Amino acid sequence: MYSKDSINDFTIIILSLNRHNYLERILEFYENYDVNIKIVDSSINRFHSNILLKQNIEYIHIPNMEILDKVIYALEDIKTKYVVFCADDDFIFVDAIKSCCSFLENNHDYVCAQGRLITFKYSTKDNELEFIIENYFKIGEDKITSSNVVTRLLNFSNPYRHTFYGVHRTDN
């Protein structure tokens, strides 16, 4: 059974390329959480930080690796039940990951769970920063609770939504 306090259930995979300042920032964000992190960095230069000395962080430096190869490589040897990708310039809240893990634990016919997405952009008319909170679906909404998996997939895909940054079952 899923334990809300267990970090051994999921791994956060961070892909990076030539953005060590973002890597430093995201590692500082997760520094006070006891979470499994795997970083695959294809920058020319190796990233150095004392945070990498933490036992729960795995850093892999493979210069010039292409993005698809990096994704495949990152998924190798994942031992946790769930995995989530996080861009080096984004943040995924640990409580949200745990909530998605709990949902997947209780709904075995789902392979991915994803919550709210908050995006920031500059307004074109007044050049001010604005943000959008987007819900893909709400739990219990008919679009995602159909007993027919094909119906759920068709509803999810219209309009198209990506699940790259969702929490996935590792074995899928």
Secondary structure, DSSP 8 states (H G I E B T S, - for coil): ---TT-STTEEEEEEESS-HHHHHHHHHHHTTS--EEEEEE--SS----GGGGSTTEEEEE-TT--HHHHHHHHHTT--SSEEEEEETT----HHHHHHHHHHHHH-TT--EE--EEEEEEE-TTT--EEEEEEES--TT-HHHH-S-HHHHHHHHTSS----TTSEEETT-
